[in-house]
Amino acid sequence: MQSDPFRRDTPPLYQVTLWPNRSLGRVGFRNTMLIVIIGISIPMAPLIMAAHSWKVLPFGIAPVALLYFFLKRNYRDGRLQETLRLWDDLITVERTDPDGTTHRWHANPYWVRLRLRDQPVENYLTLKGNNREIELGAFLSPEERASLKTQIEDALRTLTPTR
């Protein structure tokens, strides 16, 4: 029976957890929604007493509902997370999608190749090993991916002096 390479008793020599940046916190979300609601309500206020005000009501509700929906979707997508762990004899990457699905990859760190290229996007970072190539930090900025590559290379260099 083969043991699970993702379960280790020893702490990793290097570990990094990546997640998408979310600059609008809960207070900012609430304030944004209030500003939009007030901003849409002001021009609609004179129409409240009009006989056919219900005809323009959807034009006031739809933008608020859409903004709420897309901001909530953005927060849900922000639960994405990637964790890279490095031991002397193993490197692992676990990606947890917003819906809770986990994707796992592992390889021997000696044979791993880290690549940074400008296709299909600027500073596209991949990790290749164990007959698979995976993308790292797709949600990061190009500068953050370049910095991550340097950090991982430094960690890999500490494993073997010939790297």
C-alpha positions in Angstrom: 0.0 0.0 0.0 1.4 3.4 -1.1 1.5 6.1 1.5 0.1 9.6 0.9 3.0 11.9 -0.1 0.9 14.9 1.2 0.9 13.6 4.8 4.3 14.2 6.4 5.3 14.1 10.1 8.1 16.6 9.5 7.5 20.3 8.8 8.4 21.4 5.3 11.7 23.2 4.7 9.8 25.8 2.6 6.1 26.6 2.5 4.1 29.3 0.8 0.3 29.8 0.5 -1.0 31.9 -2.3 -4.5 33.5 -2.7 -6.0 36.2 -4.8 -5.9 39.8 -3.5 -9.2 41.2 -2.3 -8.8 45.0 -1.7 -12.5 45.6 -0.8 -13.2 44.4 2.7 -16.5 44.0 4.4 -16.8 47.6 5.5 -15.9 48.8 2.0 -18.4 46.4 0.5 -21.2 47.8 2.8 -20.2 51.4 2.1 -20.0 50.8 -1.6 -23.5 49.3 -1.6 -24.9 52.2 0.5 -23.4 54.8 -1.8 -24.8 53.1 -4.9 -28.3 52.7 -3.3 -28.3 56.3 -2.2 -26.9 57.5 -5.6 -29.7 55.7 -7.5 -32.4 56.6 -5.0 -31.8 60.4 -5.2 -32.9 60.8 -8.8 -35.7 58.4 -8.4 -37.2 60.1 -5.3 -39.4 62.6 -7.2 -40.9 59.7 -9.1 -42.1 57.8 -5.9 -45.4 59.6 -5.9 -46.0 59.4 -9.6 -48.7 57.1 -10.8 -46.4 55.0 -13.0 -43.3 54.9 -10.8 -43.3 51.1 -10.9 -42.2 51.3 -14.6 -38.8 52.9 -13.7 -38.3 50.9 -10.5 -36.5 48.0 -12.3 -33.9 50.5 -13.7 -33.1 51.4 -10.1 -33.1 47.9 -8.6 -31.2 46.1 -11.5 -27.9 47.9 -11.1 -27.8 47.4 -7.3 -28.7 43.8 -7.6 -26.1 43.2 -10.3 -23.4 45.0 -8.3 -24.3 42.9 -5.2 -24.2 39.7 -7.2 -20.9 40.4 -8.9 -19.2 41.5 -5.7 -20.4 38.4 -3.9 -19.1 36.3 -6.8 -15.8 38.0 -6.5 -15.6 37.2 -2.8 -16.5 33.6 -3.5 -13.8 33.3 -6.2 -11.3 34.8 -3.7 -11.4 31.6 -1.6 -9.1 30.0 -4.2 -5.8 29.0 -2.5 -2.6 27.3 -3.6 -0.1 25.8 -1.1 3.4 24.8 -2.1 5.5 22.7 0.3 9.1 21.6 -0.1 10.9 18.8 1.8 14.3 17.3 1.0 12.8 14.6 -1.1 9.4 16.0 -2.1 7.7 19.1 -3.5 3.9 19.3 -3.3 1.3 21.8 -4.6 -2.3 21.7 -3.4 -4.9 23.9 -5.1 -8.2 24.4 -3.4 -10.9 25.9 -5.7 -13.7 28.1 -4.4 -16.1 25.2 -4.4 -13.8 23.2 -2.2 -12.4 20.9 -4.8 -8.7 20.1 -4.2 -6.2 19.4 -6.9 -2.8 17.8 -5.9 0.6 17.5 -7.6 3.8 16.2 -6.3 7.3 15.4 -7.6 10.9 14.9 -6.6 12.4 18.4 -6.1 15.7 17.4 -7.8 13.9 16.8 -11.1 11.5 19.8 -10.9 11.9 22.5 -13.5 10.6 26.0 -12.8 9.8 28.1 -15.9 8.8 31.8 -16.3 7.8 32.8 -19.8 5.7 35.5 -21.5 3.2 33.2 -23.2 0.1 33.0 -22.8 0.4 35.9 -20.3 3.3 38.0 -19.0 5.5 36.1 -16.5 3.6 32.8 -16.8 5.0 30.6 -14.1 4.9 26.8 -14.4 6.4 23.9 -12.4 7.2 20.8 -14.3 7.9 17.4 -12.8 6.5 13.9 -12.5 5.5 14.0 -16.2 3.1 17.0 -15.5 3.4 20.7 -15.8 1.2 22.9 -13.6 0.7 26.7 -13.5 1.4 28.5 -10.2 -0.2 31.7 -9.1 -2.4 32.4 -12.1 -4.2 35.0 -10.0 -1.0 36.9 -9.1 0.4 39.9 -10.8 3.3 39.4 -13.2 5.7 41.0 -10.7 4.4 38.7 -7.9 5.0 35.6 -10.1 8.5 36.7 -10.9 9.2 37.2 -7.2 7.6 33.8 -6.4 9.9 32.1 -8.9 13.0 33.6 -7.2 11.8 32.5 -3.8 11.1 28.9 -5.0 14.5 28.8 -6.8 16.3 29.9 -3.7 14.5 27.2 -1.6 15.4 24.6 -4.2 19.0 25.7 -4.2 19.2 25.1 -0.5 18.4 21.4 -1.0 21.3 20.5 -3.3 24.5 22.4 -3.6 24.8 21.6 -7.3 21.5 23.2 -8.3 
